[in-house]
């Protein structure tokens, strides 16, 4: 009980710290300029611009790409582990997949710089492979273990009686998986995807290294981008403490905090709904 109370208190403290630090930015920036503007250039010599539109677009593009890559692959992996693989294979593969989650993000970023970026540039005839597609694939790889592991738990949690009843009625194994097991586990699968999305949105090092670091709004998957996390990591060390720029980065952190909190809240709700 005490630990739970301290956790909630810490969460509230982080929110209040970000919120109060963000408020000081809006002494010189209007909320409409910050939320609706499409140009982020706080260090301009002429007129600083504080619109987060391009940063949100970069975050959305990379996150969507990563989710579209990781969610189907994670689900298919979970189906194989839960429904098809032999017990010995499952005992080897599942811990191996979960160990991938322990790979440092900087290692995946280096892998992207040395292998994925040149491969994507060569495949699609691009001058540079540092773009939203490369970042999305690598962030998807980082989120894959979370999605696969939680999906497998959800599928394994479906009672065996459902499978046996379906097979007894003449359904094939694939029909049983598609029409019985997956619908019964859909809350857990949705929770796995939401947890993976939370991991994706909060990723920093990978997007910092391979997304391309462009403040221009990305026009396609092959355009360079700069998500919110990368912007905070790049600019926080270059700003004057207490300046408008400094506090605007806390406002970006607050937006990121609220996004990840919402995603994790939905995931937690789905997990508890599955257990009811």
PAKE-818002 format. One line per 10 residues: for each residue x, y, z of N, C-alpha, C. Coordinates in steps of 0.2 Angstrom, whole numbers, plus 5000, padded with zeros to 4 digits. Layout:
<nodes>
X/Y/Z/X/Y/Z/X/Y/Z | ...
</nodes>
This chain:
<nodes>
5004/4994/5000/5000/5000/5000/5004/5006/5000 | 5009/5006/5004/5014/5012/5005/5018/5013/4998 | 5020/5007/4995/5023/5008/4989/5019/5011/4983 | 5013/5008/4983/5008/5011/4978/5007/5018/4979 | 5006/5020/4985/5005/5027/4987/5011/5032/4984 | 5017/5029/4986/5023/5033/4984/5024/5033/4976 | 5022/5028/4973/5022/5028/4965/5017/5033/4962 | 5011/5033/4965/5006/5038/4963/5009/5045/4964 | 5011/5046/4970/5014/5053/4972/5020/5055/4968 | 5024/5050/4966/5029/5052/4961/5027/5054/4954
5022/5050/4952/5019/5052/4946/5016/5059/4946 | 5012/5060/4951/5009/5067/4952/5014/5072/4952 | 5020/5071/4956/5025/5076/4956/5029/5077/4949 | 5030/5072/4945/5033/5073/4939/5028/5077/4934 | 5021/5076/4935/5017/5080/4931/5017/5087/4933 | 5017/5088/4940/5017/5095/4942/5023/5099/4940 | 5029/5095/4941/5035/5098/4939/5035/5101/4931 | 5033/5096/4927/5033/5098/4920/5028/5103/4918 | 5022/5103/4922/5017/5108/4921/5019/5115/4923 | 5022/5115/4929/5024/5122/4931/5030/5125/4927
5034/5120/4925/5040/5123/4921/5037/5125/4914 | 5032/5122/4912/5030/5123/4905/5026/5130/4905 | 5023/5132/4911/5019/5138/4911/5023/5144/4910 | 5029/5144/4912/5034/5150/4911/5035/5151/4904 | 5035/5146/4899/5036/5147/4892/5030/5151/4889 | 5024/5151/4892/5019/5154/4889/5018/5161/4891 | 5023/5164/4894/5024/5171/4895/5025/5175/4889 | 5029/5171/4884/5031/5174/4878/5028/5170/4872 | 5025/5164/4873/5022/5160/4868/5015/5160/4869 | 5011/5161/4864/5004/5160/4865/5002/5152/4864
4998/5149/4867/4996/5142/4866/4994/5140/4859 | 4991/5145/4856/4989/5143/4849/4995/5143/4844 | 5000/5147/4845/5006/5147/4842/5010/5141/4843 | 5010/5139/4849/5014/5133/4851/5010/5126/4848 | 5004/5126/4849/5000/5120/4847/4998/5119/4840 | 4997/5125/4837/4995/5125/4830/5000/5127/4825 | 5005/5130/4827/5011/5132/4823/5014/5126/4820 | 5017/5127/4814/5020/5121/4810/5028/5122/4809 | 5031/5127/4813/5038/5129/4812/5041/5129/4819 | 5046/5125/4820/5050/5125/4826/5057/5128/4825
5058/5134/4827/5065/5137/4826/5066/5142/4832 | 5067/5140/4838/5068/5144/4844/5074/5148/4843 | 5079/5147/4839/5086/5150/4839/5086/5155/4833 | 5081/5156/4830/5081/5161/4824/5084/5167/4826 | 5088/5170/4821/5091/5177/4822/5085/5182/4821 | 5080/5181/4817/5075/5186/4815/5069/5185/4820 | 5066/5180/4819/5060/5179/4824/5059/5172/4825 | 5060/5170/4832/5059/5163/4834/5052/5161/4833 | 5052/5154/4831/5045/5151/4830/5045/5145/4834 | 5039/5144/4837/5038/5139/4842/5033/5134/4841
5031/5133/4835/5025/5128/4833/5028/5121/4833 | 5024/5117/4836/5026/5110/4837/5023/5105/4831 | 5020/5108/4826/5016/5104/4821/5021/5099/4818 | 5027/5102/4815/5032/5097/4812/5034/5092/4817 | 5035/5094/4823/5038/5089/4828/5032/5083/4829 | 5026/5085/4829/5021/5080/4830/5020/5076/4824 | 5021/5079/4818/5020/5075/4812/5026/5070/4812 | 5032/5072/4814/5038/5067/4814/5036/5062/4819 | 5034/5063/4825/5032/5058/4830/5027/5054/4827 | 5022/5056/4824/5016/5052/4822/5018/5048/4816
5022/5050/4812/5025/5046/4806/5029/5040/4808 | 5034/5042/4812/5038/5037/4815/5035/5032/4819 | 5030/5034/4823/5027/5029/4828/5022/5025/4824 | 5018/5028/4819/5014/5024/4815/5018/5019/4811 | 5023/5020/4808/5027/5016/4804/5030/5010/4809 | 5032/5012/4815/5035/5007/4819/5029/5002/4822 | 5023/5005/4823/5018/5001/4825/5015/4996/4819 | 5015/4999/4813/5013/4994/4808/5018/4989/4806 | 5024/4990/4808/5030/4985/4807/5029/4980/4813 | 5029/4982/4819/5029/4978/4825/5023/4974/4827
5017/4977/4826/5011/4974/4828/5009/4968/4824 | 5009/4968/4818/5008/4961/4814/5013/4956/4816 | 5020/4958/4815/5025/4953/4817/5025/4950/4824 | 5023/4955/4829/5023/4953/4835/5017/4948/4836 | 5011/4949/4833/5005/4945/4834/5007/4938/4830 | 5010/4938/4824/5011/4932/4821/5016/4928/4825 | 5021/4931/4828/5026/4927/4832/5022/4924/4838 | 5018/4928/4841/5014/4926/4847/5010/4920/4845 | 5007/4920/4839/5002/4914/4837/5007/4908/4836 | 5013/4909/4833/5017/4903/4832/5019/4900/4839
5021/4904/4844/5023/4902/4850/5018/4899/4854 | 5012/4901/4854/5006/4899/4858/5003/4893/4855 | 5002/4893/4848/4998/4888/4845/5001/4883/4841 | 5007/4884/4839/5010/4880/4834/5017/4877/4836 | 5021/4881/4839/5028/4878/4841/5027/4873/4846 | 5032/4868/4846/5033/4863/4851/5035/4866/4858 | 5033/4863/4863/5035/4865/4870/5043/4867/4870 | 5047/4863/4868/5054/4864/4868/5056/4870/4864 | 5053/4871/4858/5055/4877/4854/5052/4883/4858 | 5046/4883/4861/5043/4889/4864/5048/4891/4870
5050/4886/4874/5054/4887/4880/5061/4891/4878 | 5063/4890/4871/5069/4893/4869/5068/4899/4866 | 5063/4900/4862/5061/4906/4858/5059/4912/4862 | 5054/4910/4867/5051/4916/4870/5056/4919/4875 | 5060/4916/4879/5066/4920/4882/5070/4924/4878 | 5072/4921/4872/5076/4924/4867/5073/4930/4865 | 5067/4930/4863/5063/4936/4861/5063/4941/4866 | 5062/4939/4872/5061/4944/4878/5068/4947/4879 | 5074/4944/4878/5080/4946/4879/5082/4952/4874 | 5078/4952/4868/5079/4957/4863/5078/4964/4866
5073/4964/4871/5071/4970/4874/5076/4973/4878 | 5081/4969/4880/5087/4972/4884/5093/4975/4880 | 5092/4974/4873/5097/4977/4869/5097/4985/4869 | 5102/4988/4871/5102/4995/4872/5100/4999/4865 | 5096/5004/4866/5094/5008/4860/5100/5010/4856 | 5105/5012/4859/5111/5015/4855/5114/5009/4851 | 5113/5003/4853/5116/4998/4848/5111/4997/4842 | 5105/4997/4843/5100/4997/4838/5101/5003/4833 | 5103/5009/4836/5104/5015/4832/5110/5014/4828 | 5116/5011/4831/5122/5010/4827/5120/5005/4821
5116/5000/4823/5114/4995/4818/5111/4998/4812 | 5106/5003/4814/5103/5007/4809/5108/5011/4804 | 5112/5015/4808/5117/5019/4804/5122/5015/4799 | 5124/5009/4801/5129/5005/4798/5125/5000/4793 | 5119/4998/4794/5116/4993/4790/5110/4995/4787 | 5105/4997/4791/5098/4998/4788/5098/5005/4784 | 5101/5010/4786/5101/5016/4782/5104/5015/4775 | 5110/5012/4774/5113/5011/4768/5108/5007/4764 | 5105/5001/4767/5101/4997/4763/5095/5000/4760 | 5092/5004/4765/5086/5008/4762/5087/5013/4757
5093/5016/4758/5095/5021/4753/5096/5018/4746 | 5099/5012/4746/5101/5008/4740/5095/5005/4737 | 5090/5002/4741/5084/4999/4739/5079/5004/4735 | 5079/5010/4738/5074/5015/4736/5077/5021/4732 | 5083/5020/4730/5087/5025/4726/5087/5032/4730 | 5089/5032/4736/5089/5038/4740/5096/5041/4741 | 5097/5047/4741/5103/5050/4743/5105/5048/4750 | 5100/5047/4754/5102/5047/4761/5097/5042/4764 | 5099/5037/4768/5094/5033/4771/5092/5034/4778 | 5094/5040/4781/5092/5043/4787/5085/5046/4787
5080/5043/4788/5073/5045/4787/5068/5042/4792 | 5062/5044/4791/5056/5041/4795/5055/5034/4794 | 5056/5031/4788/5056/5024/4787/5061/5020/4791 | 5067/5022/4791/5072/5018/4794/5071/5019/4802 | 5069/5025/4804/5068/5025/4811/5062/5021/4813 | 5057/5021/4809/5051/5017/4811/5052/5010/4811 | 5056/5007/4807/5058/5000/4807/5062/4998/4813 | 5067/5002/4815/5071/5001/4821/5068/5002/4827 | 5063/5007/4828/5059/5008/4834/5054/5002/4834 | 5052/4999/4829/5047/4994/4829/5051/4987/4831
5057/4987/4829/5061/4981/4832/5062/4981/4839 | 5063/4988/4842/5064/4989/4849/5057/4987/4853 | 5051/4988/4850/5045/4987/4853/5042/4980/4852 | 5045/4976/4847/5043/4970/4845/5043/4965/4851 | 5048/4964/4855/5048/4960/4861/5042/4961/4866 | 5040/4967/4867/5035/4969/4871/5028/4966/4868 | 5027/4968/4862/5021/4966/4859/5020/4958/4858 | 5025/4955/4856/5025/4948/4855/5024/4944/4862 | 5028/4946/4867/5027/4943/4874/5020/4944/4877 | 5018/4950/4877/5011/4951/4880/5006/4948/4876
5006/4948/4869/5001/4944/4865/5001/4937/4866 | 5007/4934/4867/5008/4927/4868/5005/4925/4875 | 5006/4929/4880/5002/4928/4886/4995/4928/4886 | 4992/4933/4882/4985/4933/4881/4982/4927/4877 | 4986/4925/4872/4984/4919/4868/4984/4913/4873 | 4989/4912/4877/4990/4906/4881/4985/4906/4887 | 4982/4912/4888/4977/4913/4893/4970/4910/4891 | 4969/4909/4885/4963/4907/4883/4962/4900/4885 | 4957/4898/4888/4956/4891/4890/4956/4886/4885 | 4959/4880/4886/4960/4875/4881/4953/4872/4879
4948/4873/4884/4941/4870/4882/4939/4873/4876 | 4940/4880/4874/4938/4883/4868/4941/4880/4862 | 4947/4878/4863/4951/4875/4857/4948/4868/4856 | 4947/4864/4861/4945/4857/4860/4938/4857/4858 | 4933/4862/4860/4926/4862/4857/4926/4864/4850 | 4931/4868/4848/4931/4870/4841/4933/4864/4837 | 4938/4861/4839/4941/4855/4835/4936/4850/4835 | 4932/4849/4840/4927/4843/4840/4922/4845/4836 | 4920/4851/4834/4915/4852/4829/4918/4852/4822 | 4924/4850/4821/4926/4849/4814/4930/4855/4812
4932/4860/4816/4936/4866/4813/4943/4864/4813 | 4946/4867/4808/4954/4866/4807/4957/4870/4813 | 4964/4868/4813/4968/4872/4818/4968/4880/4816 | 4969/4881/4810/4969/4888/4808/4962/4892/4809 | 4957/4888/4808/4950/4891/4809/4949/4892/4816 | 4952/4887/4820/4951/4888/4828/4955/4894/4830 | 4961/4895/4827/4965/4901/4829/4961/4907/4827 | 4959/4908/4821/4956/4914/4818/4949/4915/4821 | 4945/4910/4822/4938/4912/4824/4937/4911/4832 | 4941/4907/4835/4940/4906/4843/4945/4909/4847
4952/4908/4846/4957/4910/4850/4958/4917/4850 | 4959/4920/4844/4960/4927/4843/4954/4932/4846 | 4948/4930/4844/4943/4934/4847/4943/4934/4855 | 4944/4928/4857/4944/4927/4865/4950/4931/4868 | 4955/4932/4864/4961/4936/4867/4961/4943/4865 | 4956/4946/4862/4957/4952/4858/4959/4958/4863 | 4956/4957/4869/4958/4963/4874/4965/4963/4876 | 4968/4957/4877/4975/4956/4878/4979/4958/4873 | 4977/4956/4867/4981/4958/4861/4981/4966/4860 | 4975/4969/4861/4975/4976/4861/4979/4980/4866
4979/4977/4872/4984/4979/4877/4991/4979/4875 | 4993/4973/4872/5000/4972/4870/5002/4978/4865 | 4997/4979/4860/4999/4984/4855/4999/4991/4858 | 4995/4992/4863/4995/4999/4866/5002/5000/4871 | 5004/4994/4874/5010/4994/4878/5016/4995/4873 | 5016/4992/4867/5021/4993/4862/5021/5000/4860 | 5015/5003/4859/5015/5010/4856/5018/5015/4862 | 5017/5013/4868/5020/5018/4873/5027/5017/4873 | 5030/5011/4871/5037/5010/4871/5040/5014/4864 | 5036/5014/4859/5038/5017/4853/5038/5025/4854
5032/5028/4857/5032/5035/4857/5038/5038/4862 | 5040/5034/4867/5045/5037/4871/5052/5035/4869 | 5053/5032/4863/5060/5030/4861/5064/5037/4859 | 5070/5037/4861/5074/5043/4860/5080/5042/4856 | 5084/5037/4858/5091/5037/4855/5091/5034/4848 | 5086/5030/4846/5086/5027/4839/5084/5033/4835 | 5078/5037/4836/5076/5042/4832/5081/5048/4832 | 5085/5049/4837/5090/5054/4837/5096/5052/4832 | 5097/5045/4831/5102/5043/4827/5101/5042/4820 | 5094/5040/4818/5093/5038/4812/5087/5041/4808
5083/5046/4812/5077/5049/4809/5079/5054/4804 | 5085/5057/4804/5087/5062/4799/5087/5069/4802 | 5084/5070/4808/5085/5077/4812/5083/5083/4807 | 5078/5083/4804/5075/5088/4800/5069/5091/4804 | 5069/5098/4804/5064/5102/4807/5058/5103/4802 | 5059/5102/4796/5054/5103/4791/5049/5097/4792 | 5043/5099/4790/5037/5094/4791/5039/5088/4786 | 5039/5082/4788/5040/5076/4783/5035/5075/4778 | 5037/5075/4772/5032/5074/4767/5030/5067/4765 | 5034/5062/4767/5033/5055/4766/5038/5051/4771
5037/5044/4770/5041/5040/4774/5049/5041/4772 | 5050/5043/4766/5057/5044/4764/5060/5051/4766 | 5056/5055/4770/5059/5061/4772/5062/5061/4779 | 5067/5065/4780/5070/5065/4787/5065/5068/4791 | 5065/5067/4798/5060/5069/4803/5064/5070/4809 | 5060/5074/4814/5063/5075/4820/5057/5074/4825 | 5056/5068/4828/5051/5068/4833/5052/5072/4840 | 5047/5072/4844/5048/5076/4850/5054/5074/4854 | 5054/5068/4855/5060/5065/4860/5067/5067/4857 | 5068/5067/4851/5074/5069/4848/5075/5076/4849
5070/5080/4848/5071/5087/4849/5073/5089/4856 | 5070/5086/4861/5072/5087/4868/5079/5085/4869 | 5081/5080/4867/5088/5077/4868/5093/5082/4865 | 5091/5084/4859/5096/5088/4855/5097/5095/4858 | 5091/5098/4860/5091/5105/4862/5092/5107/4869 | 5091/5102/4873/5091/5104/4880/5098/5106/4883 | 5103/5103/4880/5110/5104/4882/5113/5111/4879 | 5109/5114/4874/5111/5120/4871/5107/5126/4873 | 5103/5126/4877/5098/5131/4879/5101/5134/4886 | 5099/5141/4887/5101/5144/4893/5095/5142/4898
5097/5140/4904/5093/5138/4909/5089/5144/4911 | 5082/5143/4911/5077/5148/4913/5075/5152/4907 | 5077/5151/4901/5075/5155/4895/5068/5152/4893 | 5065/5156/4888/5059/5153/4885/5060/5147/4882 | 5066/5146/4878/5068/5140/4875/5068/5134/4880 | 5071/5135/4885/5072/5130/4890/5065/5128/4893 | 5061/5132/4894/5054/5130/4897/5049/5128/4891 | 5051/5130/4885/5047/5127/4880/5048/5119/4879 | 5055/5117/4880/5056/5110/4880/5053/5106/4886 | 5052/5109/4891/5048/5106/4896/5040/5105/4894
5038/5110/4890/5031/5110/4887/5031/5104/4883 | 5036/5103/4879/5036/5097/4874/5036/5090/4879 | 5040/5091/4884/5040/5085/4889/5034/5083/4892 | 5030/5089/4893/5023/5088/4896/5018/5084/4891 | 5019/5086/4885/5015/5083/4879/5017/5076/4879 | 5023/5075/4879/5025/5068/4878/5023/5064/4884 | 5023/5066/4890/5021/5063/4896/5014/5061/4896 | 5010/5066/4893/5002/5065/4893/5001/5060/4888 | 5004/5060/4882/5003/5055/4877/5005/5048/4880 | 5011/5047/4883/5012/5040/4885/5008/5038/4891
5006/5043/4895/5002/5041/4901/4995/5039/4898 | 4992/5042/4893/4986/5040/4890/4986/5033/4887 | 4992/5032/4883/4993/5025/4880/4993/5020/4885 | 4997/5021/4890/4998/5016/4896/4992/5015/4900 | 4988/5020/4901/4981/5020/4904/4977/5015/4900 | 4976/5016/4894/4972/5012/4890/4974/5005/4890 | 4981/5004/4889/4983/4997/4890/4982/4994/4896 | 4983/4997/4902/4981/4995/4908/4974/4993/4909 | 4969/4997/4906/4962/4996/4907/4960/4990/4903 | 4963/4989/4897/4962/4983/4893/4965/4977/4896
4970/4977/4900/4973/4971/4903/4968/4969/4909 | 4966/4974/4913/4962/4972/4918/4955/4970/4916 | 4953/4973/4910/4946/4971/4907/4947/4963/4905 | 4953/4962/4903/4953/4955/4900/4953/4950/4906 | 4955/4952/4912/4956/4948/4918/4949/4947/4922 | 4944/4951/4920/4938/4951/4923/4934/4945/4921
</nodes>
